[in-house]
Amino acid sequence: MTLRVLGVDPGLTRCGIGVVDVERNRQATMVAYGVVGTSPEDSLDQRLLVIALAIDEWLDRHEPHVLAVERVFSQLNVSTVMGVAQASGVVIAAAARRGIPVALHTPSEVKAAVTGSGTSNKDAVTKLVTKILRLDAPPRPADAADALALAITHAWRSGSGTANKGAATTGPGSSSLTPAQRAWADAEAKARRAR
């Protein structure tokens, strides 16, 4: 069975959205991607409404099995963290209204899953997303590539790509994992310990 995942890289100014289909053999195919933008000059309620309406449209149009959202991660810029958290809340609520499961992944988990290293830069993530999805050109802007990376990460997290909502069937030390999967599992375990 094909697993359809909608990934969201949340933000108030630019909210990246990407949809991928992943087969049992882990082959991922890009379905759609884009960015919802809002102006800092608009009021917060209006900005969140724009994001909410766009997410509603994407969920209704693409009917994903699961939604993968970047986990709000500690940053020095408090206003950026607040914007990301507010956008995340709108996105998560939209999925909850439809009964769609939501998974949260840290940036290092995503980098590890896609590139094999939890410390890769955005260019490396975009390059690997382009390769994994067999695209002719890199998805732009980077927010869209990040959303696709989130979707791929979630689909691959169990190492199977099936529609089991990503339940882990192998541990971090399993020899059946690829180097990228091992790095992802290590990053996920580290994030859990930090909570």
N, C-alpha and C positions, 0 to 999 in steps of 0.2 A: 504494500500500500504506500502511496505517495504521501509524505507529510508536507503540508503547506504551513510555512511560518511567516508571520509578518513581524519584521524587526523595526524598532523605533529607537533612534538616537535623539532623545528629547532635548528641547531647548526652546526658549521663548522667541528668539530672533530667527533661528533656523532649526526646524524639527525634521530630521531625516527619516524617511520611510522606505522600506524595501520588503519585497515579497519574494520568497524562494520556494520552489518545490524540491524536495529531496527524496530520492529513491532509496530502497533497501540497501543498494550497493554504495550508498553515500554520494552518488552523483547528484550535484545540485544544479538547478536551472533557474535563472532569473525570470520572474514573472513580470515584475514592475518595480520601479523605484522613482522617488521624487523627494522634494523638500517643500515643507509648508513654511512660509516666511511671514513674520509679523514685524511691524514697525515699532521701535522703542518709543515713538511719539504717541502711539495709541495707548489707551488706558489698559490696565492689566486685565480687567474683565473682558474687554473686546479682544485682546490678544489670545486669551485662553479660549474664548468662543471660536475664534478662527481655527485654532488647533483642534478643538473638540469636533467641529463640523467636518473638518478634513479627515480626522481619524474615523469618524462615523462612516463617511463615504468609502474610505479604503476598506474598512471591515465588512461593510455591506457588499461592496463590489467583488472582493477577493475571497471572502469567507475562509479565513485561515483556521487551522486546527488549534493553533497556539500563538500567543503574542510574546515576543522577546523584547525586553526593554533594558536599556543600560541602567544599571544600578547607580543611584546618586552616590558619588564618591567624594571624599573629603578634598576640598580645594581651598586655596587661600582666599579666593574671591567669594565672599559670602553672597553677594547679590547674584552671581552666576549660579551658585548652588541652589539658591531659592528659586530662580527661574526654571532650572532643570527639574527641581522637585515639583514645582507647580505644574509644569507641562507633563511630567510623569504621572501625576495624580489624575489629570484629565484623561490621559491615554489608558491608564489602568481601569478607571471607572467605565470607560466606553466598552472595554473588553468584558468587564464584569457584568454589565447590563445584558450582554449577549451570551453569557455563560462560557466565554472563551478563556481557557487557562492562561495565566500570565507567569512568565519566568523572568527573573532579574539576573543580569550578568554584569560583573565588573569589567572595566576596560582591560585589565590585565588578563582576565579569563578569555575575552574575545581575541586579544592579540595572540595569546598562546594557542588557542584553537585554530586560528586561521594561518598563523605564520610559524608556529612552533616556539615562539619566544614571547613571554609576557611583557617584554620591554621594547618591542618593535615600535617604530614610528608610524605615523599615519600613511606616509607614502608606501611603506612596506605592506601595510594592511590593504590599501587600495590595489596595489600590484597583484597581491595574492587573490583578492576577491575577483579581480578581472580574470585571472587564470582559472580559478576554481569554477567560475560561472561561464567560462569560455566566451567572454565578451570581446568584441572587436576593439572597443575603446574603454578606458577606465570610467566608471560611473562618477559623475560630477554633479554637485560639489562633493567634498569629502564627507559631509553629513550623510549623504545618500549611500556612499560606500560603507560607512560605519553601520548604517542600518542593515545593509545586506550582510555585513560581517556578523552582526548580532543574530540574524536569522540563521545563518550557516552554523554559527556556534551552537545555538540551541539544538538544531537538528542533529548535529554531530555529537552532542554531549554524551550520549549513551554508546556511541561508536557504531550504531546500527542504522540511523536515519529512518527508523520506522515510526509509526504514529503512536508510540507508547508514551508520548508526552515527555520523552527524554529520561525515563527512569534509568538510573545507572545500573548496568549489568556487569560491569567490570570495575575493579578498583584501580587506583592510581599506579600501583605496581604491576598490573597485569601485563604479561608479555604479548598479549594480542593487540595492545594499543600501539598506534603509530607514535613517533616522537612528538608530533603536534598534539595528539590526544593526551599523552603522558604529561606534557607541559601544561595543557589546559587543566587536567585533573589535579596537578600539583598546585596550580594557581587557585583553583576553586577550593581546595582543602585549606590553603593558606588564608583565603578570604573568610572561610567559615570560622577558623580559629581566631581571627581578628575581631569577630563580632562580640 
